[in-house]
Amino acid sequence: MDDLIEDMLDGRILLSEAISEFEKLYIQKALKRHDEHLSKTADALGIHRNTLSKRVAAYQPPPPPPKKLLTRKTKK
């Protein structure tokens, strides 16, 4: 663990980034252990299911922007 922390400090990873990444990985592992079942995972983590749901949603990449519809130019 000490070596990991030293590597992180050498790479100038901020504490907030390290905590966020740890939380994300911890939740992902817990979800796998509980077969992606949110209520069971939330109970195991000691948090409310809604809190877990919001955090999981935050880890998802944002949806792509909607494509613009091509409009036909009319001749005047």
C-alpha distances in whole Angstrom, upper triangle without the diagonal:
4,5,5,6,9,10,11,12,14,15,17,15,17,15,18,17,13,14,17,15,13,16,18,16,16,20,20,19,21,24,24,23,26,28,28,30,29,31,29,26,26,27,24,22,24,26,29,30,32,28,27,29,29,26,26,29,27,25,28,29,33,36,38,41,44,46,49,53,55,58,61,63,67,70,72
4,5,5,6,9,10,11,12,14,15,15,16,15,18,17,14,16,19,17,15,19,21,19,19,23,23,22,24,27,27,27,30,32,32,33,33,34,32,29,29,30,27,25,27,28,32,33,34,31,29,32,32,28,29,31,29,27,30,31,35,38,40,42,46,48,51,54,56,60,63,65,68,71,73
4,5,5,6,9,10,10,12,14,14,16,16,19,18,14,17,19,17,16,20,21,19,20,23,24,22,25,28,27,27,30,32,32,34,33,35,33,30,31,32,29,27,29,30,34,34,35,32,30,33,32,29,29,32,29,27,30,31,34,37,39,41,45,47,50,53,55,58,61,63,67,69,72
4,5,5,6,9,10,11,12,11,14,13,16,14,11,13,16,14,12,16,17,15,16,20,20,19,22,24,24,25,28,29,29,31,30,32,30,27,28,29,26,24,27,27,31,31,32,29,27,29,29,25,25,28,26,23,26,27,30,33,35,38,41,43,46,49,51,55,58,60,63,66,68
4,5,5,6,9,10,10,10,11,10,13,13,10,12,15,13,12,16,18,16,17,21,21,21,23,26,26,26,29,31,30,32,31,32,31,28,28,29,27,24,26,27,30,31,32,28,27,29,28,25,26,28,25,23,27,27,30,34,35,38,41,44,46,50,52,55,58,60,64,66,68
4,5,5,6,9,10,10,12,12,16,15,12,15,18,16,16,19,21,20,21,24,25,24,26,29,29,30,32,34,33,35,34,36,35,31,32,33,30,28,30,31,34,35,35,32,30,33,32,28,29,31,28,26,29,30,32,36,37,40,43,45,48,51,53,56,60,61,65,67,69
4,5,5,6,9,9,12,13,16,14,12,15,17,15,15,19,19,18,20,23,23,23,25,28,28,28,31,33,32,34,33,35,34,31,31,33,30,28,30,31,34,34,35,31,30,32,31,27,27,29,27,24,27,27,30,33,34,37,41,42,45,48,50,54,57,58,62,64,66
4,5,5,6,5,8,9,12,10,8,12,14,12,12,16,17,16,18,21,21,21,24,26,26,27,30,31,30,32,31,33,32,29,29,31,28,26,28,28,31,31,31,28,27,29,27,24,24,26,24,21,24,24,27,31,32,34,38,40,42,46,48,51,54,56,59,62,64
4,5,5,6,8,9,12,12,10,13,16,15,15,18,20,19,21,24,24,25,27,29,30,31,33,34,33,35,34,36,35,31,31,33,31,28,30,30,33,34,34,30,29,31,30,26,27,29,26,24,27,27,30,33,34,36,40,42,44,48,50,53,56,57,61,64,65
4,5,8,11,12,15,14,13,16,18,17,18,21,22,21,23,26,26,27,29,31,31,33,35,36,35,38,36,38,38,34,34,36,34,31,33,33,36,37,36,33,32,34,32,29,29,31,28,26,29,28,31,34,35,37,41,42,45,48,50,53,56,57,61,63,65
4,6,9,12,14,12,11,15,16,15,16,19,20,19,22,24,24,25,28,29,29,31,34,34,33,35,34,37,36,32,32,35,33,30,32,32,34,35,34,31,30,31,30,26,27,28,25,23,25,25,27,30,31,33,37,39,41,45,46,49,52,54,57,60,62
4,6,9,12,10,10,14,15,14,16,19,20,20,22,24,25,26,28,30,30,32,34,35,33,36,34,36,36,32,32,34,32,29,31,31,33,34,33,30,29,30,28,25,26,27,24,22,25,25,27,30,31,33,36,38,41,44,46,49,52,53,57,59,61
4,7,8,7,7,10,11,11,12,15,16,16,18,20,21,22,24,26,27,28,30,32,30,32,30,32,32,28,28,31,29,26,28,27,29,30,29,26,25,27,25,21,23,24,21,19,22,22,24,27,28,30,34,36,39,42,44,47,50,52,55,58,60
4,5,5,6,9,10,11,12,14,16,17,18,20,21,23,24,26,27,29,31,32,30,32,29,31,32,28,27,30,28,24,26,25,28,28,28,24,24,25,23,20,22,23,19,19,22,22,24,27,29,30,34,36,39,42,44,47,50,52,55,58,60
4,5,5,6,9,10,10,12,14,15,16,18,20,21,22,24,26,27,28,30,28,30,27,29,29,25,24,27,25,22,23,22,25,26,26,22,22,24,22,19,21,22,19,18,22,22,24,28,30,32,35,38,40,44,46,49,52,54,57,60,62
4,5,5,6,9,10,11,12,14,15,16,18,20,21,22,24,26,27,28,26,27,25,27,27,24,22,25,24,20,21,20,22,23,23,19,19,21,18,15,18,19,16,15,19,19,21,25,27,29,32,35,37,41,43,46,49,51,54,57,59
4,5,5,6,9,10,11,12,14,15,17,18,20,21,23,24,26,27,25,27,24,27,27,23,23,25,24,20,22,21,23,24,23,20,19,20,18,15,17,18,14,13,17,17,19,23,25,26,30,33,35,39,41,44,47,49,52,55,57
4,5,5,6,9,10,11,12,14,15,16,18,20,21,22,24,26,24,26,24,26,26,22,22,24,22,19,21,20,23,24,24,20,19,21,19,16,17,19,16,15,18,19,21,25,27,29,33,35,38,41,44,47,50,52,55,58,60
4,5,5,6,9,10,10,12,14,15,16,18,20,21,22,24,22,24,21,23,23,19,19,21,19,16,17,17,20,21,20,17,16,18,17,13,15,17,15,14,17,19,21,25,27,29,33,36,38,42,44,47,51,52,56,59,61
4,5,5,6,9,10,11,12,14,15,17,19,20,21,22,20,22,19,22,22,18,17,20,19,16,17,16,18,19,18,15,14,16,14,10,12,14,11,10,14,15,17,21,24,26,29,32,35,38,41,44,47,49,52,55,57
4,5,5,6,8,10,11,12,14,15,17,18,20,21,19,21,19,22,22,18,18,21,19,16,19,18,20,20,20,17,15,17,16,12,12,15,12,10,13,15,18,21,23,26,29,32,35,38,40,44,47,49,52,55,57
4,5,5,6,9,10,11,12,14,15,16,18,20,18,20,19,21,20,16,16,19,17,14,16,16,19,19,20,17,15,17,16,13,13,16,14,12,16,18,21,24,26,29,32,35,38,41,44,47,50,52,56,59,61
4,6,5,6,9,10,10,12,14,15,16,18,16,17,16,17,17,13,13,16,14,11,13,13,15,15,16,13,11,13,13,9,10,13,12,10,14,16,19,22,25,28,31,34,37,40,43,46,49,51,55,58,60
4,5,5,6,9,10,11,12,14,16,16,14,16,14,17,17,13,14,17,15,12,15,14,16,15,16,13,11,12,12,8,8,11,10,7,11,13,16,19,22,25,28,30,34,37,39,43,46,48,52,55,57
4,5,5,6,9,10,11,12,14,15,14,16,15,18,17,13,15,17,15,13,16,16,18,17,18,16,13,15,15,12,11,14,13,10,13,15,19,21,24,27,30,33,36,39,41,45,48,50,54,57,59
4,6,5,6,9,10,11,12,14,13,15,14,16,15,11,12,14,11,9,13,13,16,15,17,14,12,14,15,12,11,15,14,12,15,18,21,24,27,30,32,35,39,41,44,47,51,53,56,60,62
4,5,5,6,9,10,11,12,10,12,10,13,12,8,9,12,10,8,11,11,13,12,14,11,8,11,12,9,8,12,12,10,13,16,19,21,25,28,30,33,36,39,42,45,48,51,54,57,60
4,5,5,6,9,10,10,9,11,11,14,13,10,12,14,13,11,15,14,16,14,16,14,11,12,13,10,8,12,12,10,12,15,18,20,23,26,29,31,35,37,40,43,47,49,53,56,58
4,5,5,6,9,10,10,12,12,15,13,10,12,14,12,11,15,15,17,16,18,17,13,15,17,14,12,15,16,13,15,18,22,24,27,30,32,35,38,41,44,47,50,53,56,59,62
4,5,5,6,9,8,9,10,11,9,6,9,10,8,8,11,12,14,13,16,14,11,13,15,13,12,15,16,14,16,20,23,25,28,31,33,36,39,42,45,48,51,54,57,61,63
4,5,5,6,5,7,7,10,9,6,9,11,10,10,13,13,14,12,14,14,10,11,14,12,10,13,15,13,14,18,21,22,25,28,30,33,37,39,42,45,48,51,54,58,60
4,5,5,6,8,10,13,11,9,12,14,12,13,16,17,18,16,18,17,14,14,17,15,13,16,17,15,16,19,22,23,26,30,32,34,38,40,43,46,49,52,55,58,61
4,6,8,9,11,12,10,8,12,12,10,12,15,16,17,16,19,18,15,16,19,17,15,18,20,18,19,22,25,27,30,33,35,38,41,43,46,50,53,56,59,62,65
4,6,6,8,9,6,6,10,10,9,11,14,15,15,13,16,17,13,14,18,16,14,17,20,18,19,23,25,26,30,33,34,37,41,42,46,49,52,55,58,61,64
4,5,9,11,9,9,12,13,12,14,17,17,17,15,17,18,14,15,18,17,14,17,19,18,18,21,24,25,28,31,32,35,38,40,43,46,49,52,55,59,61
4,6,9,9,8,10,13,12,13,16,15,15,12,14,15,11,11,14,14,11,13,16,14,15,18,20,21,25,28,29,32,35,37,40,43,46,49,52,56,58
4,6,6,6,9,10,11,12,14,14,13,10,13,14,11,11,14,14,12,14,17,16,17,20,22,23,27,29,31,34,37,39,42,45,48,51,54,57,60
4,6,5,6,9,10,10,12,10,9,6,9,10,7,7,11,11,10,12,15,15,15,19,21,22,26,28,29,33,36,38,41,44,47,50,53,56,59
4,5,5,6,9,10,10,9,8,5,9,11,9,9,13,14,13,15,18,18,19,23,24,25,29,31,33,36,39,41,44,47,50,53,56,59,61
4,5,5,6,9,10,10,10,9,12,13,11,12,15,15,14,17,19,19,20,24,26,27,31,34,35,38,41,43,47,49,53,56,58,62,64
4,5,5,6,9,9,10,8,11,11,8,10,13,12,11,15,17,16,18,21,23,25,29,31,33,36,40,42,45,48,51,54,57,60,63
4,5,5,6,5,6,5,9,8,6,9,12,11,11,14,16,16,18,22,23,25,29,31,33,36,40,42,45,48,51,54,57,60,62
4,5,5,6,7,8,11,11,10,12,15,15,15,18,19,20,22,25,27,29,33,35,37,40,43,45,49,51,55,58,60,64,66
4,6,8,10,10,14,13,11,14,16,15,15,19,20,19,22,25,27,30,33,36,38,41,44,46,50,52,56,59,62,65,67
4,6,9,10,12,11,9,12,14,12,13,17,17,17,20,23,25,28,31,34,36,39,42,45,48,51,54,57,60,63,65
4,7,9,12,10,10,13,15,14,15,18,19,19,22,25,27,30,33,35,38,41,44,46,50,52,56,58,61,65,67
4,6,8,7,7,10,11,11,13,15,16,17,19,23,24,27,30,32,34,38,41,43,47,49,53,55,58,61,63
4,5,5,6,9,10,11,12,14,16,17,19,23,24,26,29,31,33,36,39,41,45,47,51,53,56,60,61
4,5,5,6,9,10,10,12,14,16,17,21,22,23,27,29,30,34,37,39,42,45,48,51,53,57,59
4,5,5,6,9,10,10,12,15,16,19,19,21,25,26,28,31,34,36,40,42,46,48,51,54,56
4,5,5,6,9,10,11,13,15,18,19,21,25,26,28,32,35,37,40,43,46,49,52,55,57
4,5,5,6,9,10,11,13,16,18,20,24,26,28,31,34,37,40,43,46,49,51,55,57
4,6,5,6,9,10,11,15,15,17,21,23,25,28,31,33,37,39,43,45,48,52,54
4,5,5,6,9,10,13,14,16,19,21,23,27,29,32,35,38,41,44,47,50,52
4,5,5,7,9,12,14,16,20,22,24,28,30,33,36,39,43,45,48,51,53
4,5,5,7,11,12,15,18,21,23,26,29,32,35,38,41,44,47,50,52
4,5,5,9,9,11,15,17,19,23,26,28,32,34,38,40,43,47,49
4,5,8,9,12,15,17,20,23,26,29,32,35,38,40,44,47,49
4,6,9,12,15,18,20,23,27,29,32,35,39,41,44,48,50
4,6,9,12,15,17,20,23,26,29,32,36,38,41,45,47
4,6,9,12,15,17,21,24,26,29,33,35,38,42,44
4,6,9,12,15,18,21,24,27,30,32,35,39,41
4,6,9,12,15,18,21,24,27,29,33,36,38
4,6,9,12,15,18,21,24,26,30,33,35
4,6,9,12,15,18,21,24,27,30,32
4,6,9,12,15,19,21,24,27,30
4,6,9,12,16,18,21,25,27
4,6,9,12,15,18,21,24
4,6,10,12,15,19,21
4,7,9,12,16,19
4,6,9,13,15
4,6,10,13
4,7,9
4,6
4
